Amino acid sequence: MRAIVQRVSAATVQVDGREVGRCGRGLLLLVGVHKNDTLDQAKKLALKISTLRIFNDHEGKMNLSIQDFKDEPYEILAVSNFTVYGDAKKSNRPSFTNSAPYSHGEEHFHAFVNELRILGILTQTGTFGADMQVSLINDGPVTVILDVDAA
């Protein structure tokens, strides 16, 4: 699985002009599922994101994870995005052959979101497979790409 992780002050996702998900301070995640991913990778990615130290401590150093904010409302907005596995190395038109088929991707994306919620992180989503419009206020900006491969 792969996630584009963006530290945000706020983010929203709309489908057909209607807001379906939002978060305040926290993380916007664009999440892709590889065709060979297992449910174990969904758990690993959720744990990695929950402990990723990209928030500033009192000295201004990126030393805190979203899990460190138990008393403050830090949130996640997770948006499914098969294009994060797009490959344009050989042409100008990306190939998406490594992206998971719809049902496989949907199952793994929802398992990933469920794992974030089990970890105690308030998590909202877009609508899987929909044409979505995502708005965000990037904080920093801080953007990290995470891959979790089969062990």
C-alpha positions in Angstrom: 0.0 0.0 0.0 1.1 3.6 -0.6 0.0 6.8 1.0 0.7 10.4 0.2 0.7 12.0 3.7 0.1 15.7 3.9 0.1 17.6 7.2 -2.9 19.9 7.1 -4.6 22.7 9.0 -7.9 21.6 7.4 -9.1 19.4 4.5 -12.4 18.5 2.8 -13.6 16.1 0.2 -16.7 16.6 -2.0 -18.6 14.3 -4.3 -21.1 15.8 -6.7 -20.8 19.2 -4.9 -21.7 17.7 -1.5 -19.1 17.5 1.3 -18.6 13.8 2.4 -15.6 14.1 4.6 -13.4 16.7 6.4 -10.7 17.1 9.0 -9.3 19.9 10.9 -5.6 19.9 12.1 -4.1 16.6 11.2 -3.4 14.6 8.1 -4.8 14.3 4.6 -4.0 10.9 3.2 -4.2 9.9 -0.5 -4.2 6.1 -0.3 -3.5 3.6 -3.0 -3.8 -0.2 -2.9 -1.4 -2.3 -5.0 -2.8 -5.3 -6.8 -0.7 -7.7 -4.7 -1.4 -6.1 -1.3 -2.7 -8.1 1.7 -4.7 -7.0 4.6 -1.6 -7.1 6.7 -0.2 -4.2 4.7 -3.3 -2.2 5.6 -2.6 -2.7 9.3 1.2 -1.9 8.8 0.4 1.3 6.9 -2.1 2.5 9.5 0.4 1.8 12.3 3.2 3.6 10.4 1.0 6.7 9.8 -0.2 6.8 13.4 3.4 6.9 14.6 4.9 9.1 11.9 6.6 12.0 13.6 5.8 14.9 11.4 4.2 17.3 13.9 6.3 20.0 15.7 7.1 19.7 19.3 7.4 22.7 21.7 10.8 23.5 20.2 9.6 23.5 16.6 11.2 20.1 15.7 9.2 17.5 13.8 9.2 15.1 16.7 5.5 14.3 17.4 3.0 11.9 15.8 -0.7 12.2 15.5 -0.9 9.7 18.4 0.8 12.3 20.7 -2.3 14.6 20.5 -4.7 12.8 22.8 -6.1 16.0 24.3 -6.3 18.0 21.1 -8.6 17.2 18.1 -6.1 16.1 15.5 -7.8 14.1 12.7 -7.3 12.2 9.5 -9.1 12.5 6.2 -8.3 9.4 4.1 -9.1 9.5 0.4 -8.8 6.5 -1.8 -6.7 7.2 -4.9 -5.7 4.4 -7.3 -3.6 6.9 -9.3 -0.8 6.9 -6.6 0.3 3.7 -8.3 0.4 5.4 -11.7 3.6 4.6 -13.6 4.8 7.1 -16.3 8.4 5.9 -16.6 7.9 4.5 -20.1 5.4 7.0 -21.6 3.6 10.2 -21.0 0.3 8.4 -20.3 0.4 6.7 -16.9 -0.2 3.0 -16.6 -2.3 1.8 -13.6 -1.7 -1.9 -14.0 -0.2 -2.0 -10.5 -3.3 -0.5 -8.9 -5.7 -3.0 -7.2 -8.9 -4.0 -8.9 -12.0 -2.2 -7.5 -13.2 -4.8 -5.0 -9.7 -5.6 -3.8 -8.9 -1.9 -3.4 -12.1 -1.2 -1.6 -11.7 -4.0 0.9 -8.1 -3.0 1.7 -8.8 0.7 1.9 -11.7 0.1 4.4 -9.5 -2.2 6.4 -6.9 0.5 6.6 -9.4 3.1 7.7 -10.8 0.7 10.3 -7.3 0.1 11.7 -6.8 3.9 12.1 -10.0 4.1 14.0 -9.0 1.1 16.2 -5.8 3.0 17.0 -8.1 5.8 18.3 -7.6 8.3 15.5 -10.7 10.2 14.4 -10.8 9.3 10.7 -13.2 10.4 7.9 -13.1 9.4 4.3 -14.2 10.3 0.8 -16.4 7.9 -1.2 -14.5 5.0 -2.6 -14.4 4.9 -6.4 -16.1 8.3 -6.8 -14.9 11.3 -8.6 -13.9 13.5 -5.7 -12.8 17.1 -5.2 -10.3 17.5 -2.4 -9.4 20.8 -0.8 -6.7 21.3 1.7 -4.6 23.8 3.6 -1.2 22.2 3.7 0.6 23.0 6.9 4.3 23.5 6.4 4.1 22.3 3.7 4.9 18.8 4.9 4.3 15.9 2.5 5.7 12.4 2.8 5.2 9.3 0.6 5.0 6.0 2.5 5.1 2.5 1.0 4.4 -0.6 2.9 5.5 -3.7 1.0 4.9 -7.3 1.8 7.4 -8.5 4.4 
